[in-house]
Amino acid sequence: MNAKQVRHMLSTPITLVILLALLVAGAVWGFKAVTAKVPAPQPANCVTQPMTQLTTGSVTVNVYNGGNIRGRAAAVAEKLASGGFIIGKTDNTEERVLTVIVTGAATDSPEVQLVAAWFNTPEVKADARPDHSVDVLIGDDYNPDNGMAATPPAALEIPSGEVCLPPSATPAPSETAAEPPTDQPT
C-alpha cells in the first residue's frame, strides 16, 4: 500500500471525525444559547419632578422575600400598597437576609428614606440604581406584628423642591407638585 492509498483510505474517517466534532460543538453552543437566562431589561432613568413633598403614591417599591417563611413579601407589599405605595414586583430573592433591608439609589434619597420610615430598624443600603425605585427585602427574623412602624409617614418634605422618580411614578399635581410660577402678582 503506498502513501496515496493510505491518505485516501484515512481521509473519509478523518473528515467524518472533524464533522462530528463540529456538530457536537454546535449542539453544545445551541443548548447553552437556548437555556441561557434572558437578561433583565435595564430600568429606565428617573425623571426629575418639582415637588415640595414626596408622598407614598409617588414611590415605586419592589418587595422580595429573602427568607424561608412563605408569604412574607406579599404581606408586606399589601401593607405598603394600603399605605399608598406603588408596588412594582413581589417575588423571592436568592439573597438571604434576616430582618429588613431597604435598598435604593442612595441612602439619603427621599424615596429610600420614606420607605425606610415604614419599618422599625431597617438596614438601609444604596446601589446607585438609575430609576430610583426602592427594594425591600424581608427575612425570617422580620416580625409581622411589630416589624413595621406604628404610625408610618404618608409624606416626606423635600427641601430642594425636586425629586427624581421612576417615569411610571408621576404624582398627582394637587398632592405634591410645587406651584408653577406665574407672571401674575399674588
C-alpha positions as CSV (number, residue, x, y, z in Angstrom):
1,M,0.0,0.0,0.0
2,N,1.5,3.3,-1.0
3,A,1.1,6.7,0.7
4,K,-1.5,7.9,-1.7
5,Q,-3.8,4.9,-0.9
6,V,-3.3,5.3,2.8
7,R,-4.2,9.0,2.6
8,H,-7.2,8.2,0.5
9,M,-8.3,5.5,2.9
10,L,-7.9,7.8,6.0
11,S,-9.4,11.0,4.5
12,T,-13.0,9.8,4.9
13,P,-12.8,8.8,8.6
14,I,-10.8,12.0,9.4
15,T,-13.4,14.1,7.7
16,L,-16.2,12.4,9.5
17,V,-14.5,12.9,12.9
18,I,-14.0,16.6,12.1
19,L,-17.6,17.0,11.0
20,L,-18.8,15.1,14.2
21,A,-16.7,17.4,16.4
22,L,-18.2,20.5,14.7
23,L,-21.7,19.0,15.1
24,V,-21.1,18.4,18.8
25,A,-19.7,21.9,19.3
26,G,-22.7,23.4,17.6
27,A,-25.1,21.3,19.6
28,V,-23.4,22.4,22.9
29,W,-23.4,26.1,21.8
30,G,-27.1,25.8,20.8
31,F,-28.1,24.2,24.0
32,K,-26.4,26.9,26.1
33,A,-28.0,29.6,24.0
34,V,-31.5,28.1,24.3
35,T,-31.2,27.5,28.1
36,A,-29.5,30.8,29.0
37,K,-31.4,33.3,31.1
38,V,-32.8,36.2,29.2
39,P,-31.1,39.4,30.6
40,A,-33.4,41.6,32.5
41,P,-34.3,44.9,30.8
42,Q,-32.4,47.8,32.1
43,P,-34.5,50.1,34.3
44,A,-35.4,53.5,32.9
45,N,-33.6,56.5,34.3
46,C,-35.6,58.6,36.8
47,V,-37.4,61.8,35.9
48,T,-36.7,64.9,37.9
49,Q,-40.0,66.3,39.1
50,P,-40.7,69.5,41.0
51,M,-42.3,68.9,44.4
52,T,-42.1,70.1,47.9
53,Q,-43.5,66.9,49.5
54,L,-42.9,63.3,48.4
55,T,-45.9,61.1,49.1
56,T,-46.2,57.3,49.2
57,G,-48.2,57.5,45.9
58,S,-45.1,58.7,44.1
59,V,-42.7,55.9,45.2
60,T,-42.4,52.5,43.4
61,V,-41.4,49.7,45.8
62,N,-40.4,46.1,44.9
63,V,-40.8,43.6,47.8
64,Y,-38.7,40.4,47.9
65,N,-38.8,37.5,50.4
66,G,-35.2,36.8,51.4
67,G,-36.1,34.2,54.0
68,N,-37.7,30.8,54.2
69,I,-41.1,31.8,55.6
70,R,-43.6,31.8,52.7
71,G,-45.8,34.8,52.1
72,R,-43.8,37.5,53.9
73,A,-43.1,39.6,50.8
74,A,-46.8,39.5,49.7
75,A,-47.9,40.5,53.2
76,V,-45.5,43.4,53.4
77,A,-46.4,44.5,49.8
78,E,-50.0,44.5,50.8
79,K,-49.4,46.8,53.8
80,L,-47.2,49.1,51.7
81,A,-49.9,49.2,49.0
82,S,-52.6,50.1,51.6
83,G,-50.3,53.0,52.6
84,G,-50.3,54.3,49.0
85,F,-47.0,53.0,47.7
86,I,-46.9,51.8,44.0
87,I,-45.9,48.1,44.2
88,G,-43.7,47.1,41.3
89,K,-42.7,43.5,42.0
90,T,-43.4,41.0,44.7
91,D,-41.1,37.9,44.5
92,N,-38.5,35.8,46.2
93,T,-34.8,36.6,46.1
94,E,-31.7,34.4,46.2
95,E,-30.1,36.9,48.6
96,R,-30.7,35.5,52.2
97,V,-31.5,38.2,54.7
98,L,-32.5,38.1,58.4
99,T,-34.6,41.2,59.1
100,V,-35.4,44.1,56.7
101,I,-33.2,45.7,54.1
102,V,-34.3,48.8,52.2
103,T,-32.2,49.4,49.1
104,G,-32.4,52.4,46.7
105,A,-30.3,54.8,44.6
106,A,-28.7,56.4,47.7
107,T,-29.2,56.0,51.5
108,D,-30.3,59.7,51.7
109,S,-32.6,59.7,48.7
110,P,-36.1,60.9,49.7
111,E,-37.8,57.8,48.3
112,V,-35.5,55.5,50.3
113,Q,-36.0,57.5,53.5
114,L,-39.8,57.4,53.1
115,V,-39.9,53.6,52.6
116,A,-37.4,53.0,55.4
117,A,-39.5,55.1,57.8
118,W,-42.3,52.4,57.4
119,F,-40.1,49.8,59.2
120,N,-38.6,49.5,62.7
121,T,-34.8,49.5,62.4
122,P,-34.3,48.5,58.7
123,E,-30.9,48.2,57.3
124,V,-30.6,50.9,54.5
125,K,-28.3,50.3,51.5
126,A,-27.5,52.1,48.3
127,D,-26.8,50.6,44.8
128,A,-26.9,53.8,42.6
129,R,-29.9,52.5,40.6
130,P,-30.8,54.9,37.8
131,D,-34.6,54.5,38.2
132,H,-34.9,55.5,41.9
133,S,-37.3,52.6,42.7
134,V,-36.9,51.1,46.2
135,D,-36.4,47.4,47.0
136,V,-37.5,45.9,50.4
137,L,-36.0,42.5,51.3
138,I,-37.8,40.7,54.1
139,G,-36.0,38.0,56.1
140,D,-37.0,35.3,58.5
141,D,-36.4,37.4,61.6
142,Y,-38.8,40.1,60.4
143,N,-41.7,40.1,62.9
144,P,-45.0,40.9,61.1
145,D,-46.6,42.1,64.4
146,N,-44.0,44.8,65.2
147,G,-41.7,45.0,62.2
148,M,-43.4,48.0,60.7
149,A,-43.7,51.4,62.3
150,A,-46.9,52.0,64.3
151,T,-47.6,55.4,62.6
152,P,-45.6,55.5,59.4
153,P,-45.4,58.8,57.5
154,A,-47.5,59.3,54.4
155,A,-45.2,62.0,53.1
156,L,-41.7,63.4,53.4
157,E,-40.8,67.1,53.0
158,I,-38.4,67.8,50.0
159,P,-36.3,70.9,51.0
160,S,-34.7,71.1,47.5
161,G,-38.1,71.3,45.8
162,E,-37.4,68.5,43.4
163,V,-37.0,64.7,43.4
164,C,-36.1,62.1,40.8
165,L,-38.6,59.3,40.5
166,P,-39.3,56.4,38.1
167,P,-41.1,57.5,35.0
168,S,-44.2,55.5,36.0
169,A,-44.5,57.3,39.3
170,T,-46.0,60.6,38.3
171,P,-47.6,62.3,41.2
172,A,-50.9,64.0,41.2
173,P,-50.3,67.7,40.8
174,S,-52.7,68.7,43.6
175,E,-50.9,66.4,46.1
176,T,-47.2,67.0,45.7
177,A,-46.1,69.3,42.9
178,A,-44.8,72.7,43.6
179,E,-46.9,75.6,42.2
180,P,-45.8,76.6,38.8
181,P,-44.5,80.2,38.6
182,T,-46.9,82.7,37.1
183,D,-46.5,86.2,35.7
184,Q,-49.4,87.4,37.8
185,P,-48.6,89.1,41.1
186,T,-50.0,87.4,44.2
